[in-house]
Amino acid sequence: MNSSKNPPLILASTSVYRRELLERLRIPFEVVSPKVDETPLNGESTLELALRLAKAKAIAVSKDHPNAWVIGSDQVADLCGAAIGKPGNFERALAQLQLMRGQKVTFHTALCLMKGDTQTTLNVPTEVTFRKLSDESLESYLLAEEPYDCAGSAKSEGLGISLLESIKSDDPTALIGLPLIALTGLLRDAGFFIPAKN
């Protein structure tokens, strides 16, 4: 069996980080924007939000690609029950990091693999403890890495690791945005050969 025998696969995402992570598995895939409203619902928990959005992204793309397996994923950072989103700019990122300083934050990374009526949706939580750092250190980090498109305002795969005291997770790429250990298991169950043979 070679990689060309793997079923069609689509990543329902606009995230460059998820795309780069999926490329690690060395299987062919397409990327399609899911066009999903990510506004939280009233009373929705951070976990419920992550799971709903991962599934909604997969559903949105599956409608136009019924013969492909579709990956939907979403991440919501939770600080004491409140969602911490993507900051978008320096000022909001600094406010986020100040709020999370010395705190434990749970990053819910939800994953949905879907084809037609077949779907599996799960969550991989990651507990992150942020160091108690000065405003000067936080500002220096933000100016160096500009992580304004990342929930929680820190890239753990880059310089952002210096802001963290600890990371607890069963799936180390979940924090970056796509839990590859969980995903590899789901893809194998769906008939994918990983690693693919040449």
C-alpha positions, -999 to +999 in steps of 0.1 A: +000+000+000+013+035-008+003+070+001-017+074-031-041+047-017-050+068+013-085+082+012-090+119+003-083+141+033-092+178+039-082+201+067-111+224+075-090+253+087-074+286+079-046+281+105-011+280+092-001+262+124-026+233+119-015+230+083+022+227+093+014+202+120-007+180+096+022+181+071+043+162+097+023+131+090+034+131+053+000+122+038-017+142+010-044+166+021-062+197+009-070+228+030-104+244+028-117+273+048-147+263+068-164+297+071-179+292+105-192+318+130-170+313+161-191+335+184-197+317+217-233+308+226-249+321+258-240+299+288-216+278+267-185+265+285-151+268+270-150+230+265-185+230+248-174+259+226-142+241+214-161+208+207-190+226+189-166+247+167-144+217+157-176+198+147-191+228+129-159+233+108-159+196+098-196+197+089-193+230+069-166+215+046-180+180+045-212+193+028-192+202-004-168+172-001-189+141+008-163+116-004-134+130+017-125+126+054-125+161+069-106+173+099-121+201+120-103+215+150-106+244+174-088+256+205-102+276+234-080+287+263-098+287+297-088+308+327-111+302+356-139+294+333-135+324+310-124+320+274-091+336+264-092+342+226-068+355+200-057+389+211-053+405+176-029+432+188-001+442+212-024+459+238-048+430+241-020+404+241-003+422+270-035+424+290-040+386+284-005+378+296-008+400+326-041+382+335-025+348+331+007+356+349+013+330+377-020+312+367-030+278+354-047+279+320-064+250+304-062+249+266-091+228+252-080+215+217-110+198+201-108+175+171-134+162+148-128+137+120-159+133+097-170+116+065-207+117+057-226+103+088-194+089+103-178+112+128-156+112+160-152+143+181-129+145+211-110+170+233-074+170+243-068+193+273-034+209+281-028+225+314-003+254+312+012+273+341+024+307+333+055+322+351+052+353+372+071+377+349+074+415+349+056+437+324+089+444+308+095+407+301+060+403+287+064+433+265+098+422+252+083+388+244+054+403+225+076+426+204+099+397+196+074+371+185+041+390+178+018+361+187-014+381+181-031+352+162-026+327+190-051+321+218-033+329+250-008+352+233+022+328+235+037+304+210+050+274+230+068+261+199+088+293+198+101+319+223+067+317+241+080+286+259+101+310+281+068+324+296+057+290+308+065+272+341+050+238+330+029+221+304+008+190+312-007+171+283-010+136+268-005+150+233+023+176+229+011+192+197-023+199+211-011+231+225+001+243+191-034+236+177-037+200+164-033+169+186-014+146+163-013+116+186-051+116+188-055+124+151-031+097+140-052+071+158-085+084+143-070+084+108-057+049+111-091+038+123-105+054+091-082+034+069-052+057+065-017+042+063+007+062+085+036+064+079+028+061+042+051+039+021+068+054-010 
